[in-house]
Amino acid sequence: MNHSATQASSLEDFFASLDSVEDKRSSTHGAHPYPAKFIPQIPRVLIAHYSSPGDTVLDPMCGSGTTLVESALAGRHALGVDINPVSTLISEAKTCRLDLKAETELKSLITFMHSGSIGFAQDLVLPNFKNRDHWFAEDVSCALATILKRIEELKSPSATLLARSALSSIVVAVSRQDSETRWVRRENSLTHSDVFRRYSARLEQNLVRAVGFTNDAPSVTTQVWNADARDLPIGDESVDLIVTSPPYANSHDYYLYNKLRMFWLGFDVRPVQEGEVGSRNKHSDQRMPFSSYMSSMRSVLSECARVAKPSARICVVVGDAVIRGEFFDAGDHFSETASELGLAQESRLDFHQQKYTRAFTSGFGTKLPKKTHVLTFVK
């Protein structure tokens, strides 16, 4: 059996045995909640198959940075792009390398939060966003603002990055938002003490993760941009491999589920909502057709083709869609679009979504089984 056939066979074996995958929160992967996360083993095996140490791997819709973490751990330079600033914050934090100064500053902040005698910072200024008091108890808002003020006092950029990401990770949990993927208010009895306790625990956990990542990841570079994948800030033919899992059409509203985080961190929600590809807001609320999703993804694939080196692989992991009761096979549509752009399809592997992403299989007006497609194209 030739080398390429061996690779294809081993990939088929891997995706046929996804049921056995465990340890999805290793390294920094568990540092921040994020809807519909890429399980790390998928980019890990694609990176191992299609690149070599020292290569540059791009994820143009990087989400919570799973591909970037796996690339760095494998000794590849990593590039990430996402239109959502919360995503780029998470991705940067999960791939940052701590020096002694940053580690010392974060330990001091954790010690302060553990002190048990934390009062609200003086001259607190709460962010003034619509329905703030609907989503947050005043006591909770004052605690979050106090933490933000403490973060602003940090000197190290990497300490600040990790501290902001840790704050972002608890915002929804201490709010009245029902869950990470449910934009509904529900009552709770949380107080400022709960906020300080949750923050210090998360920051302490993430510091341990970051130190481990710093020790485990070889000396490679990671760069993340808050930008649109349809207009990548990357030079022509500069990337050895692209591994990405774009938003599945009509499945999630990433801008909505991260809205409260954006308010607290000072990000503008509007351009994220308008620029997000595949949101339920666009396909269910605004009734945009699947063709509008594929038009955006055509632009993304075109940009991927531009920045990829000759013979580089472009690996896309994408799920089927149901829009107003109509089923769309995403694998077929992506394959057709890639062919129109001059990209040759090297392989296509499928697995059923319901085993791994239950949220994608309920309430969409059809009983047809949706699949996730692992598509590999060659420039």
Solvent accessible surface area in square Angstrom, and as a share of the most:
residue,aa,sasa,rsa
1,M,180,0.80
2,N,99,0.51
3,H,138,0.62
4,S,69,0.44
5,A,39,0.30
6,T,65,0.38
7,Q,32,0.14
8,A,42,0.32
9,S,40,0.26
10,S,44,0.28
11,L,4,0.02
12,E,93,0.42
13,D,92,0.47
14,F,39,0.16
15,F,11,0.05
16,A,90,0.70
17,S,53,0.34
18,L,5,0.02
19,D,103,0.53
20,S,81,0.52
21,V,23,0.13
22,E,134,0.60
23,D,98,0.51
24,K,88,0.37
25,R,149,0.54
26,S,32,0.21
27,S,36,0.23
28,T,4,0.02
29,H,6,0.02
30,G,2,0.02
31,A,8,0.06
32,H,2,0.01
33,P,36,0.22
34,Y,31,0.12
35,P,8,0.05
36,A,43,0.33
37,K,63,0.27
38,F,30,0.12
39,I,27,0.14
40,P,4,0.03
41,Q,21,0.09
42,I,7,0.04
43,P,0,0.00
44,R,100,0.36
45,V,25,0.14
46,L,0,0.00
47,I,1,0.01
48,A,67,0.52
49,H,37,0.16
50,Y,26,0.10
51,S,14,0.09
52,S,61,0.40
53,P,104,0.65
54,G,45,0.43
55,D,36,0.19
56,T,25,0.15
57,V,0,0.00
58,L,0,0.00
59,D,4,0.02
60,P,0,0.00
61,M,28,0.12
62,C,7,0.04
63,G,13,0.13
64,S,5,0.03
65,G,0,0.00
66,T,7,0.04
67,T,0,0.00
68,L,0,0.00
69,V,0,0.00
70,E,7,0.03
71,S,0,0.00
72,A,0,0.00
73,L,53,0.26
74,A,38,0.29
75,G,9,0.09
76,R,18,0.06
77,H,55,0.24
78,A,0,0.00
79,L,27,0.13
80,G,0,0.00
81,V,0,0.00
82,D,17,0.09
83,I,49,0.25
84,N,4,0.02
85,P,13,0.08
86,V,0,0.00
87,S,0,0.00
88,T,9,0.05
89,L,12,0.06
90,I,0,0.00
91,S,0,0.00
92,E,70,0.31
93,A,7,0.06
94,K,3,0.01
95,T,6,0.04
96,C,18,0.11
97,R,76,0.28
98,L,17,0.09
99,D,84,0.44
100,L,139,0.69
101,K,116,0.49
102,A,0,0.00
103,E,37,0.17
104,T,74,0.43
105,E,31,0.14
106,L,0,0.00
107,K,106,0.45
108,S,66,0.43
109,L,12,0.06
110,I,11,0.06
111,T,92,0.54
112,F,64,0.27
113,M,7,0.03
114,H,102,0.45
115,S,65,0.42
116,G,74,0.71
117,S,97,0.63
118,I,22,0.11
119,G,49,0.47
120,F,84,0.35
121,A,19,0.15
122,Q,152,0.68
123,D,128,0.66
124,L,46,0.23
125,V,129,0.74
126,L,40,0.20
127,P,33,0.21
128,N,149,0.76
129,F,23,0.10
130,K,165,0.70
131,N,83,0.42
132,R,49,0.18
133,D,88,0.45
134,H,78,0.35
135,W,17,0.06
136,F,1,0.00
137,A,27,0.21
138,E,126,0.57
139,D,47,0.24
140,V,1,0.01
141,S,0,0.00
142,C,22,0.13
143,A,0,0.00
144,L,0,0.00
145,A,6,0.04
146,T,0,0.00
147,I,0,0.00
148,L,27,0.13
149,K,72,0.31
150,R,79,0.29
151,I,4,0.02
152,E,133,0.60
153,E,97,0.43
154,L,27,0.14
155,K,152,0.64
156,S,5,0.03
157,P,114,0.72
158,S,22,0.14
159,A,0,0.00
160,T,35,0.21
161,L,34,0.17
162,L,6,0.03
163,A,0,0.00
164,R,58,0.21
165,S,3,0.02
166,A,0,0.00
167,L,0,0.00
168,S,0,0.00
169,S,5,0.03
170,I,8,0.04
171,V,0,0.00
172,V,4,0.02
173,A,40,0.31
174,V,2,0.01
175,S,0,0.00
176,R,37,0.14
177,Q,0,0.00
178,D,44,0.23
179,S,45,0.29
180,E,45,0.20
181,T,59,0.34
182,R,127,0.46
183,W,70,0.25
184,V,65,0.37
185,R,82,0.30
186,R,77,0.28
187,E,113,0.51
188,N,50,0.26
189,S,104,0.67
190,L,31,0.15
191,T,59,0.34
192,H,60,0.27
193,S,64,0.41
194,D,30,0.16
195,V,0,0.00
196,F,8,0.04
197,R,137,0.50
198,R,82,0.30
199,Y,0,0.00
200,S,2,0.01
201,A,40,0.31
202,R,50,0.18
203,L,0,0.00
204,E,76,0.34
205,Q,90,0.40
206,N,8,0.04
207,L,10,0.05
208,V,105,0.60
209,R,49,0.18
210,A,3,0.02
211,V,42,0.24
212,G,27,0.26
213,F,2,0.01
214,T,40,0.23
215,N,114,0.58
216,D,99,0.51
217,A,8,0.07
218,P,62,0.39
219,S,119,0.77
220,V,18,0.10
221,T,91,0.53
222,T,37,0.22
223,Q,93,0.42
224,V,22,0.13
225,W,60,0.21
226,N,84,0.43
227,A,27,0.21
228,D,43,0.22
229,A,6,0.05
230,R,69,0.25
231,D,107,0.55
232,L,8,0.04
233,P,59,0.37
234,I,16,0.08
235,G,46,0.44
236,D,95,0.49
237,E,87,0.39
238,S,46,0.30
239,V,0,0.00
240,D,32,0.16
241,L,1,0.00
242,I,0,0.00
243,V,0,0.00
244,T,3,0.02
245,S,31,0.20
246,P,2,0.01
247,P,25,0.16
248,Y,26,0.10
249,A,2,0.02
250,N,6,0.03
251,S,10,0.06
252,H,12,0.05
253,D,12,0.06
254,Y,31,0.12
255,Y,11,0.04
256,L,30,0.15
257,Y,23,0.09
258,N,1,0.01
259,K,48,0.20
260,L,0,0.00
261,R,1,0.01
262,M,0,0.00
263,F,52,0.22
264,W,7,0.03
265,L,13,0.06
266,G,68,0.65
267,F,56,0.23
268,D,93,0.48
269,V,14,0.08
270,R,147,0.54
271,P,69,0.43
272,V,4,0.02
273,Q,40,0.18
274,E,111,0.50
275,G,13,0.13
276,E,8,0.03
277,V,13,0.07
278,G,3,0.03
279,S,1,0.01
280,R,86,0.31
281,N,22,0.11
282,K,26,0.11
283,H,3,0.01
284,S,39,0.25
285,D,102,0.53
286,Q,99,0.44
287,R,154,0.56
288,M,63,0.28
289,P,69,0.43
290,F,7,0.03
291,S,74,0.48
292,S,28,0.18
293,Y,4,0.02
294,M,18,0.08
295,S,68,0.44
296,S,20,0.13
297,M,2,0.01
298,R,96,0.35
299,S,45,0.29
300,V,2,0.01
301,L,3,0.01
302,S,49,0.31
303,E,24,0.11
304,C,1,0.00
305,A,17,0.13
306,R,78,0.28
307,V,0,0.00
308,A,0,0.00
309,K,76,0.32
310,P,89,0.56
311,S,75,0.48
312,A,8,0.06
313,R,65,0.24
314,I,0,0.00
315,C,0,0.00
316,V,2,0.01
317,V,3,0.02
318,V,0,0.00
319,G,1,0.01
320,D,3,0.02
321,A,0,0.00
322,V,2,0.01
323,I,7,0.04
324,R,109,0.40
325,G,42,0.40
326,E,103,0.46
327,F,62,0.26
328,F,33,0.14
329,D,40,0.21
330,A,1,0.01
331,G,0,0.00
332,D,76,0.40
333,H,64,0.29
334,F,0,0.00
335,S,25,0.16
336,E,104,0.47
337,T,14,0.08
338,A,0,0.00
339,S,74,0.48
340,E,101,0.45
341,L,47,0.23
342,G,62,0.59
343,L,8,0.04
344,A,65,0.50
345,Q,79,0.35
346,E,78,0.35
347,S,24,0.16
348,R,76,0.28
349,L,26,0.13
350,D,60,0.31
351,F,26,0.11
352,H,69,0.31
353,Q,1,0.00
354,Q,110,0.49
355,K,125,0.53
356,Y,56,0.21
357,T,37,0.22
358,R,195,0.71
359,A,61,0.47
360,F,7,0.03
361,T,50,0.29
362,S,69,0.45
363,G,78,0.75
364,F,24,0.10
365,G,67,0.65
366,T,42,0.24
367,K,204,0.87
368,L,100,0.50
369,P,71,0.45
370,K,11,0.05
371,K,68,0.29
372,T,4,0.02
373,H,2,0.01
374,V,2,0.01
375,L,0,0.00
376,T,1,0.01
377,F,1,0.00
378,V,33,0.19
379,K,73,0.31
